C-alpha cells in the first residue's frame, strides 16, 4: 500500500519561510512526477509546483520566484521551500505522486495546513 506522509506545515508571519516535506512509501512502480497542490477555503484545488523524476520543474505564476520544489528520487521524497510568504498562500497543501502503477494514476497525501498571518 502506497502512503504519502507530509510534514512542515504551520503558522508563519507574512514574509516568512516554511519548508514542506513529503515522503512516499510502499510499492511504487515508476514515478513520473511529484508535486504540490493547495486548496484555500471556498476555492478549487490548484497546482503549486511539480517536478519530474528527471528534475524538470513547473510553477504556478503566483509562486514563481518565491517557492522552490526539489526531490530525492532515491528517498522517494519531494520538498517545497516557501519564501516571502503572503496571506494568500494560506491553504491546505497536498503532496501528489504520479505513478504508472497507481490505480488512478496518482497518489495523494492527507494535506498539511499552512497559515500565513500576523
ZIPEGI-V358454 format. One record per residue. N is the residue number from 1. RES is the residue in one small letter. PSI is psi in radians with two decimals (NA if undefined). OMEGA is omega in whole degrees, 0 to 359 (none if undefined). BURIAL is b if it has 24 or more other C-alpha atoms within 12 Angstrom, else e. Layout:
BEGIN
n-><N;N>
res-><RES;RES>
psi-><PSI;PSI>
omega-><OMEGA;OMEGA>
burial-><BURIAL;BURIAL>
END
This chain:
BEGIN
n-><1;2;3;4;5;6;7;8;9;10;11;12;13;14;15;16;17;18;19;20;21;22;23;24;25;26;27;28;29;30;31;32;33;34;35;36;37;38;39;40;41;42;43;44;45;46;47;48;49;50;51;52;53;54;55;56;57;58;59;60;61;62;63;64;65;66;67;68;69;70;71;72;73;74;75;76;77;78;79;80;81;82;83;84;85;86;87;88;89;90;91;92;93;94;95;96;97;98;99;100;101;102;103;104;105;106;107;108;109;110;111;112;113;114;115;116;117;118>
res-><x;x;x;x;x;x;x;x;x;x;x;x;x;x;x;x;x;x;x;x;x;x;x;x;x;x;x;x;x;x;x;x;x;x;x;x;x;x;x;x;x;x;x;x;x;x;x;x;x;x;x;x;x;x;x;x;x;x;x;x;x;x;x;x;x;x;x;x;x;x;x;x;x;x;x;x;x;x;x;x;x;x;x;x;x;x;x;x;x;x;x;x;x;x;x;x;x;x;x;x;x;x;x;x;x;x;x;x;x;x;x;x;x;x;x;x;x;x>
psi-><2.28;2.37;2.42;2.17;2.08;2.64;2.87;-0.14;2.91;-2.88;2.29;2.61;2.68;2.39;-0.16;-3.09;2.72;2.57;2.11;2.53;2.60;2.14;2.28;2.54;2.78;-2.90;1.59;2.21;-0.97;1.83;2.11;-0.71;2.80;2.70;3.12;2.37;2.83;2.71;2.05;2.76;2.26;0.09;2.84;2.67;2.34;2.68;2.39;-0.97;2.58;2.75;2.33;2.96;-0.37;-0.09;0.08;2.36;2.74;2.39;2.61;2.55;-0.58;-0.28;-0.04;2.32;-0.23;-0.63;2.67;2.21;2.50;2.91;2.83;1.75;-0.67;-0.66;-0.05;0.84;2.67;2.55;2.71;1.89;2.10;2.04;2.85;0.84;2.50;2.74;-0.59;-0.13;-0.16;2.16;3.00;2.20;2.26;2.38;2.45;2.43;2.08;2.10;2.34;-0.61;-0.07;2.32;-0.66;0.14;-0.31;2.73;2.58;2.55;3.07;-0.33;2.60;2.36;2.28;2.12;2.14;1.92;2.60;NA>
omega-><181;179;175;181;182;177;176;179;179;180;180;179;176;183;181;182;179;178;179;178;177;180;180;177;180;184;177;185;184;181;177;181;174;182;179;175;178;179;177;180;178;181;178;174;184;177;175;180;176;177;179;178;178;176;178;186;176;183;169;181;184;183;180;180;181;182;176;179;178;181;174;184;180;180;182;183;176;185;176;175;183;180;179;184;180;177;180;174;180;182;169;182;183;175;179;178;177;185;179;183;180;181;179;179;183;174;180;173;182;180;177;185;173;180;179;184;176;none>
burial-><e;e;e;b;b;b;b;b;b;e;b;b;e;e;e;b;b;b;b;b;b;b;b;b;e;e;e;b;e;e;b;b;b;b;b;b;b;b;b;b;e;e;e;e;e;b;b;b;b;b;b;b;b;e;e;e;b;b;b;e;e;e;b;e;e;b;b;b;b;b;b;e;b;e;e;b;b;b;b;b;b;b;b;b;b;b;e;e;b;b;b;b;b;b;b;b;b;b;b;e;e;e;e;e;e;b;b;b;b;e;b;b;b;b;b;b;e;e>
END
